[in-house]
Amino acid sequence: MSKAIVTPLTQALAEGKLTREELKGFMQRSNAPGLRHLALWILVLTCTTTLITLAWNSWLIWPAMFLQGVVLVHHFSLQHECVHYTVFRTRWLNDLVGQICGLIIILPHRFFRYEHCDHHTYTQLTGEDPELIPLPKTLGQYFLYLSALPYWRGKFTELFRHAFGKLSDVELRFIPKEEHQSVYWDARRMLAIYATILLAMAVTGWWGLIWYWIIPLFLGEPVMRFVRMTEHVGRPTVAQMSENTRTNLVSKPMSFLCWNMNYHAEHHYVASVPFHALPRLHEKLKDHIFVEKGGYLAAHRDILRQIMRRKTRA
């Protein structure tokens, strides 16, 4: 007779910390919270864009572009929620916003959806999780990852490979055969859009998007690498959700930027819970998950301690 698998979620349900009715309530979707958050998001993006314009002829354009980049790279968080169809109740709104986000950060939406599905199925399992970020072996590897250079090399290689009709062995595992052509055409369309934008700038002689979009995107990506590392890196490579995922308690502005994905363990337990309900779900599950109360910085201190211990043992 098989034994039921116990997870922190089932434990919380069993102990009465969370009822099934409460869980059902947390999973209710609505357009209103997502539209409000998106409106404020656009306002923030407008402000950072204005800062670049105001600083155009001074060295202050570089910190302004960095701020713009921090907002731009967090379109990943919005796209991530759209992949789960939890930003809006209306399905096509999630698809539309997700596609736009993917275009901004150079991440085809359909491909990301399939890749991320496998990440949730095989979280932190070596050789199975396609998004697994291994614990760096050295400080050099740690800083190289934070530089985002390996990330961009991988993303551009991936995009062009798809455009030429090729998938890696790992990608063949999680992308259904009937979707292969769609993934190829998504990459081709994305490259065509970028080529059209570049041509339009060359014809008009206005290269503003380089300063408002491209440079900020590359300046901001190390911040996203810094954030992404705190989700799973340094946690045990096991299937148990209470061990393999961090929830990071961060400031309100950071929580806003990442669409509450700092509540990452809660998200992994119930991926169908919308972003706006995750803080409430946290209050119910916080005793059953791994919570880093010191936020992103404390998570990186833990990662660095593990790297140094490994170096000492070697």
C-alpha positions as YAML, in Angstrom:
chain: A
units: angstrom
residues:
- id: 1
  name: MET
  ca: [0.00, 0.00, 0.00]
- id: 2
  name: SER
  ca: [1.51, 3.34, -1.10]
- id: 3
  name: LYS
  ca: [2.15, 6.00, 1.50]
- id: 4
  name: ALA
  ca: [0.72, 9.48, 0.90]
- id: 5
  name: ILE
  ca: [3.33, 12.13, 0.18]
- id: 6
  name: VAL
  ca: [3.45, 14.79, 2.90]
- id: 7
  name: THR
  ca: [4.28, 18.35, 1.84]
- id: 8
  name: PRO
  ca: [4.18, 21.56, 3.88]
- id: 9
  name: LEU
  ca: [0.92, 22.39, 2.11]
- id: 10
  name: THR
  ca: [-0.74, 19.10, 3.06]
- id: 11
  name: GLN
  ca: [0.76, 19.46, 6.53]
- id: 12
  name: ALA
  ca: [-0.73, 22.95, 6.84]
- id: 13
  name: LEU
  ca: [-4.09, 21.61, 5.72]
- id: 14
  name: ALA
  ca: [-3.87, 18.70, 8.17]
- id: 15
  name: GLU
  ca: [-2.93, 20.96, 11.09]
- id: 16
  name: GLY
  ca: [-5.75, 23.38, 10.35]
- id: 17
  name: LYS
  ca: [-3.36, 26.22, 9.48]
- id: 18
  name: LEU
  ca: [-5.05, 26.44, 6.11]
- id: 19
  name: THR
  ca: [-8.49, 25.18, 5.13]
- id: 20
  name: ARG
  ca: [-9.48, 24.01, 1.68]
- id: 21
  name: GLU
  ca: [-12.05, 26.80, 1.54]
- id: 22
  name: GLU
  ca: [-9.32, 29.36, 2.27]
- id: 23
  name: LEU
  ca: [-7.14, 27.81, -0.42]
- id: 24
  name: LYS
  ca: [-10.02, 28.02, -2.87]
- id: 25
  name: GLY
  ca: [-10.42, 31.69, -1.94]
- id: 26
  name: PHE
  ca: [-6.74, 32.39, -2.50]
- id: 27
  name: MET
  ca: [-7.01, 30.91, -5.99]
- id: 28
  name: GLN
  ca: [-9.77, 33.28, -7.14]
- id: 29
  name: ARG
  ca: [-8.63, 35.34, -10.12]
- id: 30
  name: SER
  ca: [-9.65, 38.87, -11.05]
- id: 31
  name: ASN
  ca: [-8.70, 41.44, -13.67]
- id: 32
  name: ALA
  ca: [-8.83, 44.41, -11.29]
- id: 33
  name: PRO
  ca: [-5.67, 43.82, -9.15]
- id: 34
  name: GLY
  ca: [-3.58, 43.08, -12.23]
- id: 35
  name: LEU
  ca: [-4.84, 46.14, -14.10]
- id: 36
  name: ARG
  ca: [-4.19, 48.39, -11.09]
- id: 37
  name: HIS
  ca: [-0.68, 46.99, -10.66]
- id: 38
  name: LEU
  ca: [-0.01, 47.32, -14.39]
- id: 39
  name: ALA
  ca: [-1.21, 50.95, -14.43]
- id: 40
  name: LEU
  ca: [1.17, 51.83, -11.59]
- id: 41
  name: TRP
  ca: [3.89, 49.82, -13.35]
- id: 42
  name: ILE
  ca: [3.47, 51.92, -16.52]
- id: 43
  name: LEU
  ca: [3.60, 55.09, -14.39]
- id: 44
  name: VAL
  ca: [6.91, 53.97, -12.84]
- id: 45
  name: LEU
  ca: [8.28, 53.15, -16.30]
- id: 46
  name: THR
  ca: [7.17, 56.58, -17.53]
- id: 47
  name: CYS
  ca: [9.05, 58.22, -14.65]
- id: 48
  name: THR
  ca: [12.29, 56.34, -15.32]
- id: 49
  name: THR
  ca: [11.99, 57.10, -19.05]
- id: 50
  name: THR
  ca: [11.54, 60.79, -18.19]
- id: 51
  name: LEU
  ca: [14.67, 60.69, -16.02]
- id: 52
  name: ILE
  ca: [16.69, 59.50, -19.02]
- id: 53
  name: THR
  ca: [15.29, 62.35, -21.11]
- id: 54
  name: LEU
  ca: [16.09, 64.94, -18.44]
- id: 55
  name: ALA
  ca: [19.64, 63.57, -18.01]
- id: 56
  name: TRP
  ca: [20.27, 63.24, -21.75]
- id: 57
  name: ASN
  ca: [23.28, 65.55, -21.99]
- id: 58
  name: SER
  ca: [24.98, 64.66, -18.71]
- id: 59
  name: TRP
  ca: [26.70, 61.74, -17.02]
- id: 60
  name: LEU
  ca: [23.51, 61.27, -14.98]
- id: 61
  name: ILE
  ca: [22.06, 59.45, -17.96]
- id: 62
  name: TRP
  ca: [23.94, 56.33, -16.81]
- id: 63
  name: PRO
  ca: [22.29, 56.01, -13.37]
- id: 64
  name: ALA
  ca: [18.99, 56.96, -15.05]
- id: 65
  name: MET
  ca: [19.44, 54.15, -17.58]
- id: 66
  name: PHE
  ca: [20.31, 51.77, -14.77]
- id: 67
  name: LEU
  ca: [17.04, 52.61, -12.98]
- id: 68
  name: GLN
  ca: [15.19, 52.13, -16.25]
- id: 69
  name: GLY
  ca: [16.95, 48.80, -16.68]
- id: 70
  name: VAL
  ca: [15.93, 47.58, -13.22]
- id: 71
  name: VAL
  ca: [12.29, 48.17, -14.16]
- id: 72
  name: LEU
  ca: [12.70, 46.67, -17.64]
- id: 73
  name: VAL
  ca: [14.27, 43.41, -16.47]
- id: 74
  name: HIS
  ca: [11.45, 42.95, -13.97]
- id: 75
  name: HIS
  ca: [9.13, 42.48, -16.94]
- id: 76
  name: PHE
  ca: [10.34, 38.93, -16.42]
- id: 77
  name: SER
  ca: [8.30, 38.78, -13.21]
- id: 78
  name: LEU
  ca: [5.20, 40.03, -15.02]
- id: 79
  name: GLN
  ca: [5.75, 37.60, -17.90]
- id: 80
  name: HIS
  ca: [6.26, 34.79, -15.41]
- id: 81
  name: GLU
  ca: [2.86, 35.50, -13.86]
- id: 82
  name: CYS
  ca: [1.29, 35.67, -17.32]
- id: 83
  name: VAL
  ca: [2.73, 32.22, -18.04]
- id: 84
  name: HIS
  ca: [0.69, 30.97, -15.07]
- id: 85
  name: TYR
  ca: [-2.38, 32.95, -16.21]
- id: 86
  name: THR
  ca: [-2.60, 34.56, -12.77]
- id: 87
  name: VAL
  ca: [-2.18, 38.27, -13.56]
- id: 88
  name: PHE
  ca: [-5.66, 38.59, -15.09]
- id: 89
  name: ARG
  ca: [-8.77, 36.47, -15.06]
- id: 90
  name: THR
  ca: [-9.17, 37.07, -18.81]
- id: 91
  name: ARG
  ca: [-6.95, 34.52, -20.51]
- id: 92
  name: TRP
  ca: [-6.11, 36.52, -23.65]
- id: 93
  name: LEU
  ca: [-4.93, 39.46, -21.51]
- id: 94
  name: ASN
  ca: [-2.32, 37.20, -19.91]
- id: 95
  name: ASP
  ca: [-1.19, 36.05, -23.36]
- id: 96
  name: LEU
  ca: [-1.04, 39.59, -24.79]
- id: 97
  name: VAL
  ca: [0.87, 41.11, -21.87]
- id: 98
  name: GLY
  ca: [3.15, 38.07, -21.69]
- id: 99
  name: GLN
  ca: [4.02, 38.40, -25.39]
- id: 100
  name: ILE
  ca: [4.83, 42.10, -24.96]
- id: 101
  name: CYS
  ca: [7.02, 41.39, -21.92]
- id: 102
  name: GLY
  ca: [8.84, 38.65, -23.82]
- id: 103
  name: LEU
  ca: [9.55, 41.07, -26.67]
- id: 104
  name: ILE
  ca: [10.95, 43.64, -24.24]
- id: 105
  name: ILE
  ca: [13.32, 41.23, -22.48]
- id: 106
  name: ILE
  ca: [14.07, 38.92, -25.45]
- id: 107
  name: LEU
  ca: [12.29, 35.84, -24.09]
- id: 108
  name: PRO
  ca: [9.76, 34.13, -26.41]
- id: 109
  name: HIS
  ca: [6.58, 33.62, -24.40]
- id: 110
  name: ARG
  ca: [5.52, 30.19, -25.67]
- id: 111
  name: PHE
  ca: [8.98, 28.70, -25.15]
- id: 112
  name: PHE
  ca: [9.18, 30.15, -21.64]
- id: 113
  name: ARG
  ca: [5.80, 28.64, -20.76]
- id: 114
  name: TYR
  ca: [6.93, 25.12, -21.62]
- id: 115
  name: GLU
  ca: [10.33, 25.54, -19.98]
- id: 116
  name: HIS
  ca: [8.79, 26.94, -16.82]
- id: 117
  name: CYS
  ca: [6.26, 24.12, -16.61]
- id: 118
  name: ASP
  ca: [9.14, 21.64, -16.35]
- id: 119
  name: HIS
  ca: [10.78, 23.87, -13.72]
- id: 120
  name: HIS
  ca: [7.70, 23.52, -11.53]
- id: 121
  name: THR
  ca: [7.49, 19.78, -12.15]
- id: 122
  name: TYR
  ca: [11.15, 19.09, -11.35]
- id: 123
  name: THR
  ca: [12.14, 22.01, -9.09]
- id: 124
  name: GLN
  ca: [15.81, 21.81, -8.01]
- id: 125
  name: LEU
  ca: [16.29, 18.27, -9.35]
- id: 126
  name: THR
  ca: [19.66, 18.06, -11.06]
- id: 127
  name: GLY
  ca: [19.36, 16.93, -14.66]
- id: 128
  name: GLU
  ca: [15.59, 17.45, -14.66]
- id: 129
  name: ASP
  ca: [14.93, 21.12, -13.84]
- id: 130
  name: PRO
  ca: [15.70, 23.16, -17.02]
- id: 131
  name: GLU
  ca: [15.92, 26.40, -15.00]
- id: 132
  name: LEU
  ca: [18.16, 25.05, -12.25]
- id: 133
  name: ILE
  ca: [21.00, 27.40, -11.34]
- id: 134
  name: PRO
  ca: [23.78, 25.36, -9.72]
- id: 135
  name: LEU
  ca: [25.52, 26.69, -6.63]
- id: 136
  name: PRO
  ca: [28.71, 28.34, -7.99]
- id: 137
  name: LYS
  ca: [31.86, 26.44, -7.08]
- id: 138
  name: THR
  ca: [34.02, 29.56, -6.80]
- id: 139
  name: LEU
  ca: [33.66, 33.30, -6.23]
- id: 140
  name: GLY
  ca: [34.69, 33.75, -9.85]
- id: 141
  name: GLN
  ca: [31.73, 31.68, -11.03]
- id: 142
  name: TYR
  ca: [29.46, 33.58, -8.64]
- id: 143
  name: PHE
  ca: [30.42, 36.98, -10.05]
- id: 144
  name: LEU
  ca: [30.41, 35.69, -13.62]
- id: 145
  name: TYR
  ca: [26.80, 34.60, -13.21]
- id: 146
  name: LEU
  ca: [25.86, 37.97, -11.68]
- id: 147
  name: SER
  ca: [27.47, 39.75, -14.64]
- id: 148
  name: ALA
  ca: [24.70, 38.24, -16.82]
- id: 149
  name: LEU
  ca: [27.24, 37.48, -19.56]
- id: 150
  name: PRO
  ca: [26.49, 33.71, -19.53]
- id: 151
  name: TYR
  ca: [22.76, 34.51, -19.47]
- id: 152
  name: TRP
  ca: [22.88, 36.70, -22.58]
- id: 153
  name: ARG
  ca: [25.14, 34.27, -24.41]
- id: 154
  name: GLY
  ca: [22.69, 31.47, -23.69]
- id: 155
  name: LYS
  ca: [19.60, 33.52, -24.60]
- id: 156
  name: PHE
  ca: [20.93, 34.74, -27.95]
- id: 157
  name: THR
  ca: [22.23, 31.27, -28.82]
- id: 158
  name: GLU
  ca: [18.83, 29.84, -27.90]
- id: 159
  name: LEU
  ca: [16.91, 32.42, -29.95]
- id: 160
  name: PHE
  ca: [18.97, 31.97, -33.10]
- id: 161
  name: ARG
  ca: [18.99, 28.18, -32.75]
- id: 162
  name: HIS
  ca: [15.20, 28.17, -32.61]
- id: 163
  name: ALA
  ca: [15.00, 30.53, -35.58]
- id: 164
  name: PHE
  ca: [17.06, 28.01, -37.58]
- id: 165
  name: GLY
  ca: [14.69, 25.21, -36.57]
- id: 166
  name: LYS
  ca: [16.79, 23.45, -33.95]
- id: 167
  name: LEU
  ca: [16.03, 22.42, -30.37]
- id: 168
  name: SER
  ca: [18.49, 21.11, -27.80]
- id: 169
  name: ASP
  ca: [18.08, 17.66, -26.25]
- id: 170
  name: VAL
  ca: [16.77, 19.28, -23.06]
- id: 171
  name: GLU
  ca: [14.26, 21.38, -25.01]
- id: 172
  name: LEU
  ca: [13.04, 18.34, -26.91]
- id: 173
  name: ARG
  ca: [12.11, 16.85, -23.55]
- id: 174
  name: PHE
  ca: [9.70, 19.59, -22.48]
- id: 175
  name: ILE
  ca: [8.38, 21.07, -25.75]
- id: 176
  name: PRO
  ca: [5.61, 18.92, -27.32]
- id: 177
  name: LYS
  ca: [6.41, 17.77, -30.85]
- id: 178
  name: GLU
  ca: [3.32, 19.49, -32.24]
- id: 179
  name: GLU
  ca: [4.63, 22.81, -30.88]
- id: 180
  name: HIS
  ca: [8.10, 22.64, -32.41]
- id: 181
  name: GLN
  ca: [7.18, 24.65, -35.51]
- id: 182
  name: SER
  ca: [5.38, 27.24, -33.39]
- id: 183
  name: VAL
  ca: [8.49, 27.73, -31.26]
- id: 184
  name: TYR
  ca: [10.58, 28.13, -34.42]
- id: 185
  name: TRP
  ca: [8.22, 30.75, -35.86]
- id: 186
  name: ASP
  ca: [8.02, 32.63, -32.57]
- id: 187
  name: ALA
  ca: [11.80, 33.08, -32.67]
- id: 188
  name: ARG
  ca: [11.73, 34.12, -36.34]
- id: 189
  name: ARG
  ca: [9.00, 36.67, -35.73]
- id: 190
  name: MET
  ca: [10.85, 38.07, -32.75]
- id: 191
  name: LEU
  ca: [14.06, 38.49, -34.76]
- id: 192
  name: ALA
  ca: [12.06, 40.05, -37.62]
- id: 193
  name: ILE
  ca: [10.55, 42.60, -35.22]
- id: 194
  name: TYR
  ca: [13.99, 43.50, -33.86]
- id: 195
  name: ALA
  ca: [15.38, 43.82, -37.39]
- id: 196
  name: THR
  ca: [12.46, 46.08, -38.35]
- id: 197
  name: ILE
  ca: [13.04, 48.30, -35.31]
- id: 198
  name: LEU
  ca: [16.76, 48.54, -36.11]
- id: 199
  name: LEU
  ca: [16.02, 49.37, -39.75]
- id: 200
  name: ALA
  ca: [13.48, 52.02, -38.74]
- id: 201
  name: MET
  ca: [16.03, 53.68, -36.46]
- id: 202
  name: ALA
  ca: [18.63, 53.63, -39.25]
- id: 203
  name: VAL
  ca: [16.20, 55.14, -41.77]
- id: 204
  name: THR
  ca: [14.92, 57.88, -39.43]
- id: 205
  name: GLY
  ca: [18.28, 58.55, -37.82]
- id: 206
  name: TRP
  ca: [16.68, 58.40, -34.37]
- id: 207
  name: TRP
  ca: [18.55, 55.93, -32.18]
- id: 208
  name: GLY
  ca: [16.72, 56.71, -28.95]
- id: 209
  name: LEU
  ca: [15.65, 53.13, -28.28]
- id: 210
  name: ILE
  ca: [19.30, 52.22, -27.83]
- id: 211
  name: TRP
  ca: [19.37, 54.54, -24.79]
- id: 212
  name: TYR
  ca: [15.83, 53.98, -23.55]
- id: 213
  name: TRP
  ca: [15.71, 50.20, -24.01]
- id: 214
  name: ILE
  ca: [18.80, 48.28, -25.15]
- id: 215
  name: ILE
  ca: [21.51, 49.76, -22.90]
- id: 216
  name: PRO
  ca: [19.19, 49.86, -19.85]
- id: 217
  name: LEU
  ca: [18.23, 46.23, -20.45]
- id: 218
  name: PHE
  ca: [21.86, 45.13, -20.31]
- id: 219
  name: LEU
  ca: [22.63, 47.40, -17.34]
- id: 220
  name: GLY
  ca: [19.68, 46.03, -15.39]
- id: 221
  name: GLU
  ca: [20.01, 42.31, -16.07]
- id: 222
  name: PRO
  ca: [22.63, 41.70, -13.32]
- id: 223
  name: VAL
  ca: [19.94, 42.85, -10.86]
- id: 224
  name: MET
  ca: [17.59, 40.19, -12.18]
- id: 225
  name: ARG
  ca: [20.37, 37.59, -11.93]
- id: 226
  name: PHE
  ca: [20.87, 38.73, -8.31]
- id: 227
  name: VAL
  ca: [17.16, 38.25, -7.62]
- id: 228
  name: ARG
  ca: [16.83, 34.93, -9.47]
- id: 229
  name: MET
  ca: [19.67, 33.38, -7.48]
- id: 230
  name: THR
  ca: [17.79, 33.93, -4.21]
- id: 231
  name: GLU
  ca: [14.87, 31.72, -5.27]
- id: 232
  name: HIS
  ca: [16.62, 28.33, -5.21]
- id: 233
  name: VAL
  ca: [20.43, 28.65, -5.33]
- id: 234
  name: GLY
  ca: [22.03, 27.22, -2.22]
- id: 235
  name: ARG
  ca: [18.92, 25.35, -1.21]
- id: 236
  name: PRO
  ca: [19.04, 21.51, -1.18]
- id: 237
  name: THR
  ca: [18.61, 19.84, -4.55]
- id: 238
  name: VAL
  ca: [15.69, 17.73, -3.36]
- id: 239
  name: ALA
  ca: [12.03, 17.46, -4.32]
- id: 240
  name: GLN
  ca: [10.73, 18.69, -0.95]
- id: 241
  name: MET
  ca: [9.33, 22.21, -1.41]
- id: 242
  name: SER
  ca: [9.98, 23.22, 2.19]
- id: 243
  name: GLU
  ca: [13.69, 22.72, 1.53]
- id: 244
  name: ASN
  ca: [14.37, 23.58, -2.10]
- id: 245
  name: THR
  ca: [12.82, 27.06, -2.36]
- id: 246
  name: ARG
  ca: [13.30, 30.35, -0.51]
- id: 247
  name: THR
  ca: [10.74, 32.96, 0.32]
- id: 248
  name: ASN
  ca: [12.49, 36.30, 0.77]
- id: 249
  name: LEU
  ca: [10.98, 39.08, 2.85]
- id: 250
  name: VAL
  ca: [11.78, 42.27, 0.96]
- id: 251
  name: SER
  ca: [10.73, 45.93, 0.90]
- id: 252
  name: LYS
  ca: [7.42, 47.04, -0.61]
- id: 253
  name: PRO
  ca: [9.09, 48.59, -3.71]
- id: 254
  name: MET
  ca: [10.98, 45.37, -4.45]
- id: 255
  name: SER
  ca: [7.88, 43.30, -3.86]
- id: 256
  name: PHE
  ca: [6.03, 45.59, -6.29]
- id: 257
  name: LEU
  ca: [8.72, 45.22, -8.95]
- id: 258
  name: CYS
  ca: [8.79, 41.42, -8.72]
- id: 259
  name: TRP
  ca: [5.00, 41.07, -8.62]
- id: 260
  name: ASN
  ca: [5.24, 39.38, -5.19]
- id: 261
  name: MET
  ca: [7.50, 36.62, -6.54]
- id: 262
  name: ASN
  ca: [9.65, 37.10, -3.45]
- id: 263
  name: TYR
  ca: [6.97, 34.82, -1.93]
- id: 264
  name: HIS
  ca: [8.49, 32.11, -4.05]
- id: 265
  name: ALA
  ca: [7.91, 29.05, -1.87]
- id: 266
  name: GLU
  ca: [4.21, 29.92, -1.62]
- id: 267
  name: HIS
  ca: [4.09, 30.27, -5.39]
- id: 268
  name: HIS
  ca: [5.66, 26.86, -5.89]
- id: 269
  name: TYR
  ca: [3.21, 25.20, -3.54]
- id: 270
  name: VAL
  ca: [0.16, 26.62, -5.27]
- id: 271
  name: ALA
  ca: [1.20, 28.10, -8.62]
- id: 272
  name: SER
  ca: [-2.42, 28.90, -9.46]
- id: 273
  name: VAL
  ca: [-2.68, 31.47, -6.65]
- id: 274
  name: PRO
  ca: [-2.57, 34.99, -8.19]
- id: 275
  name: PHE
  ca: [0.29, 37.31, -7.32]
- id: 276
  name: HIS
  ca: [-1.90, 39.62, -5.24]
- id: 277
  name: ALA
  ca: [-2.97, 36.77, -2.91]
- id: 278
  name: LEU
  ca: [0.55, 35.51, -2.17]
- id: 279
  name: PRO
  ca: [1.17, 37.80, 0.86]
- id: 280
  name: ARG
  ca: [-2.02, 36.45, 2.47]
- id: 281
  name: LEU
  ca: [-1.05, 32.88, 1.61]
- id: 282
  name: HIS
  ca: [2.35, 33.57, 3.20]
- id: 283
  name: GLU
  ca: [0.71, 34.31, 6.53]
- id: 284
  name: LYS
  ca: [-0.84, 30.85, 6.43]
- id: 285
  name: LEU
  ca: [2.23, 28.93, 5.27]
- id: 286
  name: LYS
  ca: [5.15, 30.83, 6.83]
- id: 287
  name: ASP
  ca: [5.68, 28.19, 9.51]
- id: 288
  name: HIS
  ca: [5.82, 25.40, 6.92]
- id: 289
  name: ILE
  ca: [8.31, 26.85, 4.42]
- id: 290
  name: PHE
  ca: [11.84, 28.24, 4.36]
- id: 291
  name: VAL
  ca: [11.66, 32.01, 4.92]
- id: 292
  name: GLU
  ca: [14.70, 34.27, 4.57]
- id: 293
  name: LYS
  ca: [13.74, 37.19, 6.78]
- id: 294
  name: GLY
  ca: [16.78, 39.20, 5.72]
- id: 295
  name: GLY
  ca: [15.65, 39.28, 2.10]
- id: 296
  name: TYR
  ca: [17.86, 39.15, -0.97]
- id: 297
  name: LEU
  ca: [21.05, 40.32, 0.76]
- id: 298
  name: ALA
  ca: [20.76, 37.68, 3.48]
- id: 299
  name: ALA
  ca: [20.10, 35.01, 0.84]
- id: 300
  name: HIS
  ca: [23.31, 36.00, -0.95]
- id: 301
  name: ARG
  ca: [25.25, 35.96, 2.31]
- id: 302
  name: ASP
  ca: [24.07, 32.37, 2.75]
- id: 303
  name: ILE
  ca: [25.09, 31.52, -0.82]
- id: 304
  name: LEU
  ca: [28.53, 33.08, -0.32]
- id: 305
  name: ARG
  ca: [29.02, 31.20, 2.96]
- id: 306
  name: GLN
  ca: [28.31, 27.93, 1.18]
- id: 307
  name: ILE
  ca: [30.77, 28.80, -1.60]
- id: 308
  name: MET
  ca: [33.48, 29.65, 0.92]
- id: 309
  name: ARG
  ca: [32.84, 26.46, 2.93]
- id: 310
  name: ARG
  ca: [33.15, 24.44, -0.25]
- id: 311
  name: LYS
  ca: [36.40, 26.25, -1.09]
- id: 312
  name: THR
  ca: [37.77, 25.58, 2.40]
- id: 313
  name: ARG
  ca: [36.93, 21.86, 2.20]
- id: 314
  name: ALA
  ca: [38.61, 21.65, -1.21]
...
